[in-house]
Amino acid sequence: VTARRVAILVTGEEILQGRVQERNAGYVAGWLADRGIPPARITVVGDGLDDVCDALRALLDAGADLVVLSGGLGPTHDDRTMEAVAAAVGLPLELSGDALEMVVAGRAGIRAVERIDGDVRRQVEEKQALLPRGSIVIPPAGTAPGAVVSHGDAAIVVLPGPPWEFQQMWARVVRDVPAVARRVAAASSVARRLLRLHGVVESEVAQEVARLSPAVMDAVEIGICARTAEIEVASRGDASAVQAVDDALTAAFGNRLYSRDGSTAIEMVAAALVARGETLAVAESCTGGLLGAALTNLPGSSRWYHGGVIAYDNSVKQGLLGVDPDTVQRHGAVSDQCAREMAVGVRASLGTHWALSITGVAGPEGGTAEKPVGLVYLGIAAEGLVHAHERRFRGDRERIRERAAATAIHLLRRELFTK
Amino acid sequence: VTARRVAILVTGEEILQGRVQERNAGYVAGWLADRGIPPARITVVGDGLDDVCDALRALLDAGADLVVLSGGLGPTHDDRTMEAVAAAVGLPLELSGDALEMVVAGRAGIRAVERIDGDVRRQVEEKQALLPRGSIVIPPAGTAPGAVVSHGDAAIVVLPGPPWEFQQMWARVVRDVPAVARRVAAASSVARRLLRLHGVVESEVAQEVARLSPAVMDAVEIGICARTAEIEVASRGDASAVQAVDDALTAAFGNRLYSRDGSTAIEMVAAALVARGETLAVAESCTGGLLGAALTNLPGSSRWYHGGVIAYDNSVKQGLLGVDPDTVQRHGAVSDQCAREMAVGVRASLGTHWALSITGVAGPEGGTAEKPVGLVYLGIAAEGLVHAHERRFRGDRERIRERAAATAIHLLRRELFTK
């Protein structure tokens, strides 16, 4: 039977102290939500034995039938998650011969490990092979094995904290461990749809949702992606409620509702460029590479993305992009004219079909009364096409840069999808 | 008196479902940890009234004397945090005239808001001005006001979810609300030091820590920053224990222990370049702009960073960077030779003192037996200096790209700090 109450328990002082951005909880939450069983709760505690043990007990007492733990499986003295799990479910820790072999094999060939004294090395290896009695061992993706522990009606999955290891091992657990596989079998009877809107504010969506019948309204959840200023509307329930939400928002917002299948703007742009056999280049000033990094985060982007110029200093705008020194002199580097010339320049230089450009004031310094922090010009160029758009973003440096990069992608999306 | 038990409560289905990366908990956790009062727990729940109410009650029952809530203050029907807080502490919700004025003022001038019907607009505005009776109103940074609610020995701080709003308003709360200000007054009697190491593995650090006395060992906490593969060692306790940890790791690792004051490698590079009056350019292939984005995330980076070339396609490596077509033909674009020529080329083109380059196979496709996924060459060039380093990173596309960018920064750090 599918799990009915899922919880995620993250351990680690570095997360509680805000030094490391946690990524596993979001990853596994998304994975589970896609299958109709989003977690009921995510808890983060420190490395202390009692903290982890108490938190796990509380989740089990609250009726969780699947608990996913992340972190605290490393070789150091403050990695005590296995001990805490054993205490919470009342089982002793035992050295697992299988786990020990995996630990030793996983560390082979790492030069830094070979620098460690034999005795200490063996001690560290044995520490990582101690699991609650009766655990199913999960082979490591890095050096730390994981475990699945059964306790009454609940399955407890214990995986290491580094995100890449966590994700690899999660894939193994849901494939290879029946007790988990059957709990995460998709609850497929619920319809789900994720709509993405760009260029609307949350209150406008609230207004439209308020016009729906109460039953349909209950199926709707509205989120803002602060990074991109996009609105996401997730609906779930019976198929007709999901369709009613879609119809109402389509009637209200037209093509500002741009995605119905969860695709992001970058994914849509990539698919369209591949289908057309066209290519893209970028010229970035205040975003400093953020747009290029976002585009190339998508595997296979080399098929349509050729590269670009980071023209942070004005000399680069003139030298590599051919921006007229007169333009910078008369209108400034943050101007409609400069954005156009940057787009035209990078397109000519790289010989692509499309080009995007960004120039703006990201702050916190450099703003003036006439050109305040947040003022950004976004340019787009293609054969016979060049224009620029002015935007005024609110927020701090990070937010202004993120929104500028996200908005540039929407400029291209609109060109590709409305012609 | 300083808070002794701090908890953070994050609400939002979009976070529980993994669609949005949560940032406020980490932010406020770091802020508090810097003052010696790291949170004991972070809890994430959905938007449901009961979920939020139950979670808050559990934290208060567990003895929390400061609870920071994030999210669920928006205008839509699923934003019910204020209602949940009121229920948890047994107070009614009341329309606050002050809050209503702030909401109306905060929405003035937003064009999309003016498109909304008057009645609906007023309804939405009043919803956001409903606070638990007796709350201290926190003026909005965006459109949603926050609140501080006193309950027995505890102060409950309720702030909106968008990170920029949250951070602005948190700064106001700790400055302007005495009940919170006195709880976050620094517990200054504890010494703290954050050491950063690069080029060592966690087990090596564990070995050194194991040699310390038990009392000193207890003062040490070892974390890995998975993104950069750096080891962070935080120590806290009395000054002599903190110094003993520093001494032991310095003796063991020399200048692989590169930072003692919390400075990151980028901050150190920036400070050194500013002090020397020198400049930097980058040439990126597989990272696609990630290195440039990381460098320019630092305010004031235009003083030392001039820009760069994203040479994703080989034609760009040859066209803008002057890489010899013969080099690509004979050694491939992912090669020691190509990395050197990219660094030399971008330095010449942008006229900077220093240049860094990155070329590699980020995957998941494009790997071969000879040049597998994870193989990356990092180049560095300066007057009379050019070399390249081969690295083999494990992990997925995102991790390989992040590590490549982070390692390039360390290349330059080592040049700047060992000469």
Chai-1 contact restraints between the chains, C-beta under 6 A:
chainA,res_idxA,chainB,res_idxB,connection_type,confidence,min_distance_angstrom,max_distance_angstrom,comment,restraint_id
A,E13,B,E221,contact,1.0,0.0,6.0,A-B,restraint_1
A,E14,B,G223,contact,1.0,0.0,6.0,A-B,restraint_2
A,L16,B,A29,contact,1.0,0.0,6.0,A-B,restraint_3
A,L16,B,P38,contact,1.0,0.0,6.0,A-B,restraint_4
A,L16,B,P39,contact,1.0,0.0,6.0,A-B,restraint_5
A,Q17,B,A29,contact,1.0,0.0,6.0,A-B,restraint_6
A,Q17,B,A33,contact,1.0,0.0,6.0,A-B,restraint_7
A,Q17,B,P38,contact,1.0,0.0,6.0,A-B,restraint_8
A,G18,B,G26,contact,1.0,0.0,6.0,A-B,restraint_9
A,G18,B,A29,contact,1.0,0.0,6.0,A-B,restraint_10
A,G18,B,G30,contact,1.0,0.0,6.0,A-B,restraint_11
A,G18,B,A33,contact,1.0,0.0,6.0,A-B,restraint_12
A,V20,B,C225,contact,1.0,0.0,6.0,A-B,restraint_13
A,Q21,B,G26,contact,1.0,0.0,6.0,A-B,restraint_14
A,G26,B,G18,contact,1.0,0.0,6.0,A-B,restraint_15
A,G26,B,Q21,contact,1.0,0.0,6.0,A-B,restraint_16
A,A29,B,L16,contact,1.0,0.0,6.0,A-B,restraint_17
A,A29,B,Q17,contact,1.0,0.0,6.0,A-B,restraint_18
A,A29,B,G18,contact,1.0,0.0,6.0,A-B,restraint_19
A,G30,B,G18,contact,1.0,0.0,6.0,A-B,restraint_20
A,A33,B,Q17,contact,1.0,0.0,6.0,A-B,restraint_21
A,A33,B,G18,contact,1.0,0.0,6.0,A-B,restraint_22
A,P38,B,L16,contact,1.0,0.0,6.0,A-B,restraint_23
A,P38,B,Q17,contact,1.0,0.0,6.0,A-B,restraint_24
A,P39,B,L16,contact,1.0,0.0,6.0,A-B,restraint_25
A,R41,B,V45,contact,1.0,0.0,6.0,A-B,restraint_26
A,I42,B,V44,contact,1.0,0.0,6.0,A-B,restraint_27
A,T43,B,T43,contact,1.0,0.0,6.0,A-B,restraint_28
A,V44,B,I42,contact,1.0,0.0,6.0,A-B,restraint_29
A,V45,B,R41,contact,1.0,0.0,6.0,A-B,restraint_30
A,G74,B,E202,contact,1.0,0.0,6.0,A-B,restraint_31
A,P75,B,E202,contact,1.0,0.0,6.0,A-B,restraint_32
A,P75,B,S203,contact,1.0,0.0,6.0,A-B,restraint_33
A,P75,B,A206,contact,1.0,0.0,6.0,A-B,restraint_34
A,T76,B,A206,contact,1.0,0.0,6.0,A-B,restraint_35
A,T76,B,I222,contact,1.0,0.0,6.0,A-B,restraint_36
A,D78,B,E221,contact,1.0,0.0,6.0,A-B,restraint_37
A,A112,B,V201,contact,1.0,0.0,6.0,A-B,restraint_38
A,A112,B,E204,contact,1.0,0.0,6.0,A-B,restraint_39
A,I116,B,S203,contact,1.0,0.0,6.0,A-B,restraint_40
A,I116,B,E204,contact,1.0,0.0,6.0,A-B,restraint_41
A,I116,B,Q207,contact,1.0,0.0,6.0,A-B,restraint_42
A,V120,B,Q207,contact,1.0,0.0,6.0,A-B,restraint_43
A,V124,B,S203,contact,1.0,0.0,6.0,A-B,restraint_44
A,P162,B,A226,contact,1.0,0.0,6.0,A-B,restraint_45
A,P163,B,A226,contact,1.0,0.0,6.0,A-B,restraint_46
A,W164,B,G395,contact,1.0,0.0,6.0,A-B,restraint_47
A,W164,B,D396,contact,1.0,0.0,6.0,A-B,restraint_48
A,W164,B,R399,contact,1.0,0.0,6.0,A-B,restraint_49
A,V201,B,A112,contact,1.0,0.0,6.0,A-B,restraint_50
A,E202,B,G74,contact,1.0,0.0,6.0,A-B,restraint_51
A,E202,B,P75,contact,1.0,0.0,6.0,A-B,restraint_52
A,S203,B,P75,contact,1.0,0.0,6.0,A-B,restraint_53
A,S203,B,I116,contact,1.0,0.0,6.0,A-B,restraint_54
A,S203,B,V124,contact,1.0,0.0,6.0,A-B,restraint_55
A,E204,B,A112,contact,1.0,0.0,6.0,A-B,restraint_56
A,E204,B,I116,contact,1.0,0.0,6.0,A-B,restraint_57
A,A206,B,P75,contact,1.0,0.0,6.0,A-B,restraint_58
A,A206,B,T76,contact,1.0,0.0,6.0,A-B,restraint_59
A,Q207,B,I116,contact,1.0,0.0,6.0,A-B,restraint_60
A,Q207,B,V120,contact,1.0,0.0,6.0,A-B,restraint_61
A,E221,B,E13,contact,1.0,0.0,6.0,A-B,restraint_62
A,E221,B,D78,contact,1.0,0.0,6.0,A-B,restraint_63
A,I222,B,T76,contact,1.0,0.0,6.0,A-B,restraint_64
A,G223,B,E14,contact,1.0,0.0,6.0,A-B,restraint_65
A,C225,B,V20,contact,1.0,0.0,6.0,A-B,restraint_66
A,A226,B,P162,contact,1.0,0.0,6.0,A-B,restraint_67
A,A226,B,P163,contact,1.0,0.0,6.0,A-B,restraint_68
A,G288,B,G292,contact,1.0,0.0,6.0,A-B,restraint_69
A,G288,B,A293,contact,1.0,0.0,6.0,A-B,restraint_70
A,G288,B,T296,contact,1.0,0.0,6.0,A-B,restraint_71
A,G289,B,G289,contact,1.0,0.0,6.0,A-B,restraint_72
A,G289,B,G292,contact,1.0,0.0,6.0,A-B,restraint_73
A,G289,B,A293,contact,1.0,0.0,6.0,A-B,restraint_74
A,L290,B,A293,contact,1.0,0.0,6.0,A-B,restraint_75
A,G292,B,G288,contact,1.0,0.0,6.0,A-B,restraint_76
A,G292,B,G289,contact,1.0,0.0,6.0,A-B,restraint_77
A,G292,B,I310,contact,1.0,0.0,6.0,A-B,restraint_78
A,A293,B,G288,contact,1.0,0.0,6.0,A-B,restraint_79
A,A293,B,G289,contact,1.0,0.0,6.0,A-B,restraint_80
A,A293,B,L290,contact,1.0,0.0,6.0,A-B,restraint_81
A,A293,B,A293,contact,1.0,0.0,6.0,A-B,restraint_82
A,T296,B,G288,contact,1.0,0.0,6.0,A-B,restraint_83
A,P299,B,P364,contact,1.0,0.0,6.0,A-B,restraint_84
A,P299,B,R397,contact,1.0,0.0,6.0,A-B,restraint_85
A,S302,B,Y312,contact,1.0,0.0,6.0,A-B,restraint_86
A,Y305,B,Y312,contact,1.0,0.0,6.0,A-B,restraint_87
A,H306,B,Y312,contact,1.0,0.0,6.0,A-B,restraint_88
A,H306,B,D313,contact,1.0,0.0,6.0,A-B,restraint_89
A,H306,B,V316,contact,1.0,0.0,6.0,A-B,restraint_90
A,G307,B,I310,contact,1.0,0.0,6.0,A-B,restraint_91
A,G307,B,A311,contact,1.0,0.0,6.0,A-B,restraint_92
A,G307,B,Y312,contact,1.0,0.0,6.0,A-B,restraint_93
A,G307,B,D313,contact,1.0,0.0,6.0,A-B,restraint_94
A,G307,B,V316,contact,1.0,0.0,6.0,A-B,restraint_95
A,G308,B,I310,contact,1.0,0.0,6.0,A-B,restraint_96
A,V309,B,V309,contact,1.0,0.0,6.0,A-B,restraint_97
A,I310,B,G292,contact,1.0,0.0,6.0,A-B,restraint_98
A,I310,B,G307,contact,1.0,0.0,6.0,A-B,restraint_99
A,I310,B,G308,contact,1.0,0.0,6.0,A-B,restraint_100
A,A311,B,G307,contact,1.0,0.0,6.0,A-B,restraint_101
A,Y312,B,S302,contact,1.0,0.0,6.0,A-B,restraint_102
A,Y312,B,Y305,contact,1.0,0.0,6.0,A-B,restraint_103
A,Y312,B,H306,contact,1.0,0.0,6.0,A-B,restraint_104
A,Y312,B,G307,contact,1.0,0.0,6.0,A-B,restraint_105
A,D313,B,H306,contact,1.0,0.0,6.0,A-B,restraint_106
A,D313,B,G307,contact,1.0,0.0,6.0,A-B,restraint_107
A,V316,B,H306,contact,1.0,0.0,6.0,A-B,restraint_108
A,V316,B,G307,contact,1.0,0.0,6.0,A-B,restraint_109
A,V316,B,L350,contact,1.0,0.0,6.0,A-B,restraint_110
A,L350,B,V316,contact,1.0,0.0,6.0,A-B,restraint_111
A,P364,B,P299,contact,1.0,0.0,6.0,A-B,restraint_112
A,G395,B,W164,contact,1.0,0.0,6.0,A-B,restraint_113
A,D396,B,W164,contact,1.0,0.0,6.0,A-B,restraint_114
A,R397,B,P299,contact,1.0,0.0,6.0,A-B,restraint_115
A,R399,B,W164,contact,1.0,0.0,6.0,A-B,restraint_116
